[in-house]
């Protein structure tokens, strides 16, 4: 018999009965919020009731369903192995090799510790405890602190198919945003009237102020959803997600303005590289970068970050201001990263 409960949004508890013994697996945190580059612990504990007098050969398996996986009936089968352990023996897999371990702070503690968190580590993790033919599992969602930003091609609006959007976000130090990430951004005030790809293959856009041309004035604020689109043929913009950065984004103090080529070289001479769009957004959102000077970025766009709106620095709301993609010979400052 297998039972499970979710108590007040605080704990997942799963139970299996066999031979008069109860095997219980729980996680006190159904979701965990972490920072890119840091270490995080995904809690998982098991115990037997009544308590056993002799230890059993219990095996633990951690698996992962990436946040960008499209939910289908086969989603469970798409889970990727992260770590398997029995006693003192353990093995980690794939991109998690060398980055994961079991905490084992107390008997039954099979919490997973992941170090050097990466953008693509987000998703649903499953802790499965196996005793002979019986197994019980619990899931923990891992989310990263970060920022969603709309992104369009240098050629203009609606030029990315799904795969182009994926690559564009990757090039700008990001990944395609998930629905949950876009929803959070909308709740925080993101309003953007151009439709963009999300990680699940849907096309959506966030509206906080309903208006003509953005779903209509009479439609309530929310995410406008075009649903699943043909990934190769249909073309839209992208909503990218970038998380905190290890290095620093800064406006290069330079005696004069620079064209795009000169800007790239100036950052290199300063010991860094020209910043990418995702890095600038992350520095603005997560580190409070505020500079009222337009500067080149790696994709050939010109932008500047404002956390404290003021006169002559754009609209009255905080944000990353964009000049689009000026001709490369035009002169601006530059944002570097190192």
N, C-alpha and C positions, 0 to 999 in steps of 0.2 A: 504494500500500500504506500503510495506517495502522496504527501500533503504539502502544501506551501501556503505561506501567508505573507502579506505585506502590511506591516503595522505602522499606521500613522505616517507613512512616507519615510520612515526612518530605517527600518530593517527588513531585509529579505530573509526568510527562514524556510528551509526546505527539509523535509523529514521523510525517511524511509523506514518501514518496519520489516524485520526479518528475524526468524528464530527467537522471537520474544525480545529482540534488542531494537532500540531505536537509534538510527544514525542521523544526526542533525547537522546541517551545514547552514551557516548564516553569514551575512555581511551587514555590519552596522551602517554602512554607507552605500546606498544603491547607486550613487554617482559621486565622482571625485573631480574637482577642478584643479588643474595644475598649470605650470609654466614651462614653456619650451626650454630645453637645455638643463632642466632641474631633474631631481629624482622624485618619484611618487610611489606611494604604497596603496595597492588595491586590496582592501581587507577581505579575508576569508578565513573562517574558523569552523572546525568540526569537533564533534564530541559524541560519545555514546551514552545512552541511558538504558538501563543502569550502567554505571561506570564499570569498565572491564577490569578484571584482575590480571589479565595477561594481554600484552600488546598484540594487535592484529596486523597482517600485512596489507596496510592501506596504501593505495596509490593515489596521487594527485595529478590532475592534468589541467593546465591553463590553456585556453584557446581564445581566439580573437576574431571578431567580425568588424572589419574596418568601417568607419563612419560613412565612407563614400560608397559602400556596397548597396546596390539596389535591393530593397526588401522584396523577396519572392518567397514562395512556398519552400524553395530549396535553400533558403538563406542559412539554415542551421548547418547544412552540409558544406557550406562555403567557409565555415570557420577555420582559421589557420592555427596550427599548433604553435604555442609560445614556449611552454616548458612542461616536461613530465618528470615526476620525482617519486621515488619509493625508498623509504629509509634515508640513508645518506647519499644515495645515487640520484643524480638528476641530469637532465639534458635539455638544452635550449635550442631553438630553431630559428632559421632565416635571419631577418634583420634584427631579431632580439638576441642573437647569440652574443654572449659576453656582456649583455646589458641587463639581464634579469637574474633574480635570485629569490628564494623564499625567505621571509623574515624569520620565522621560527622563534619568536620571542617567548613562547609558552607552548605547552603541549597542545596540539591541535591547531596551532597557528600556521596556516598555509598562505598567508598574505603574500602577494606578488610585489616585489620591489623592482621598478623599472628605472634605470638611470639614463642620463643623456636623452631626455624626451625629445622626440622628433615630431614635426607637424603631422605626419601620417600615422602617428600612434593612436590617434583618437578613435573611439568606437566602443563596442560592447565586448567586455572580457568575461569569460565563463570559467569559474573555478569548479571543477568536477572532482568529487571524492569517490573513489572506487574501492569497494570491499568485495572481493570475489565476483559474484554475478550481480551484485547490487551497486548502484551508483546514484549519487545525489549531486545536484549542481546549483550554483547561485551565480547571478550575473552582476557586474559592476560596470557602469558607464564611465568612460574617461573623456573629459573635455579639457581643452586648453584655453587659457586666457588669451584673447587676441582681438582682432579687428577685421570686420568685413569691409571690403571696398569694391565699388563697381569699376570695371576695366573694359576699355574698348580699344580696337586696333588703331594703328597709326593712319590707316586708310579711312577711318571713320566708323560710324555706327553699324552694327549688325554684320560683321565680317567673319565671326568665329563659328565653325561647327563645334560639336562637343569636344573633339580631340584637340582642336586648335585652342579652345578655351582652357582646357587642362594645361596645355603647354604654356600658354600665355601667363597663367597664374604661377606656374612653376618658375618661369623665367623671371618673375617679379618677386621671388622669395615667398611664394604662397602656394595654396592648393585651392581647388574649387570649393567654395563654401557649401556646407550642408544646409538642409532646410532649417534645422535647429539654430545654426549660427546666424542665418539670415533673419530668422524670427527674432532672435535676441537683438540683433542690430536694429530691426524695425522698432522694437519696444524701446530702444535707446534713442530713437529719433531719426533713423536713416530713411530718407525720402528720395526715391530715384525713379524716374518715369521711363527708363529704358529697360527692356526685358533682358535677362541674362541667364546663362546656364548655371545650374547647381550640380553638385556632385552626384546626385541620384538620377541625372538625366532629364530632370524637369526644367522648365523655363519659367521664371517668376520675376516679380519686381515688387519692392516695398513702397507703399504710399501712406504717409501720415496725414497729408492734406489733400482730400479728394478734389479733383478738378477735371475739366474737359481735356480729353486726349489721354487721360491716365486711368481709364476705367469709368470715367463719368463723375459728375459732381454729386450724384445721389447714392453712389456706392460707398459703403462704410470704409473707413481706413483699414488697411490690412495688407496682406501679401496677395497680389494679383497672380494667378496661377494659370499658365497655358498648358500645364500637364506635360506628359512625356512627349518629346519630339524626336524625329528621326536624327540620329546622332551624326550621320555623315553629311546629309543633304541640307538640313535646316541651319540657318545662320542667325546668331544673336550676339549680344555682348556676354560678359562673364561677371559673376560675383566671386571674388577671390577672398580667401581668409589667410591672414598672416598673424603669427604669434610673436611673443617677445623675442628680442634679439640679444645675442651675447655681446656684440660689439656696440659701437656708438655711431649714430648718425649726426653729422654736424655740417653747418654752413661754412664753407672754406673762406677764411679771410684772405682776400687777394686784392692787389692794388687796383685792378681794373676788371671789366666784364669780359666774358669768354664766349667763344663759339663752342659748339658741342665737342669737337675734337680737342680743342684746348682745355676744356673742362675735364675731360677724361684723363688727359695727361697731367693736369694739375693735381688731381686727387692721387694719382700714382706717385707723383713726386713727393707728395705729403705723407707717403707711406700707407695709403689706403686705396680705395677704389670708388668709382662713382656709385652712389647709392641707388638701390632699386626701389620701385614704387612701394612694394610691401614693407620694406625696411623703413621708409619714410612714414607710412601710415602707422606702423607699430611704434615707432619712436614718438609720434604725435599722440597716439591713443594711450600708450602704456607708460611712457616716460615723460610726457608733458612737453615735448619739443614745441617751441613757439618762436617763430622767426618770420618777420614781415618782409622777407626778401625772396624773390622768385629765383629758383635755381634749377639747372639741368639735372635730370635723372638718367639712369642707364638706358631706358627705352627711348630716349629722345624727347620725352615730355618735359615740361617746365612746370613746377609746382612749388608751393610753400605752405608750411603747417602753422595754423593759428589755434591756440588753446584759449587765449584771452582776446576776444574780438575787440577791435578798436578802430578809430577813424583811419581811413586810407589803407585798411588791411582786409577789404572784402566785406561780405555779408555779416550781419550781427550774430550769426551762430558760429560756434567753433567748427573747424573742419580743415581739410587739406584743400587749398585753392589750386585750381588748374588753369594753365594757359594753353592747354592742349599740346599739340606737337608743332612748335614753330620750325621754320626753315633752319637747317643746321648751322648756317653762317651767322644767324642772329646772336646777339650778345646778351648773356645773363650771368648770374652767379652760378654756383654749383653746390650740391649736397653730396658729401663724401661719406664713406662708411669704413670704419676700421675697428 
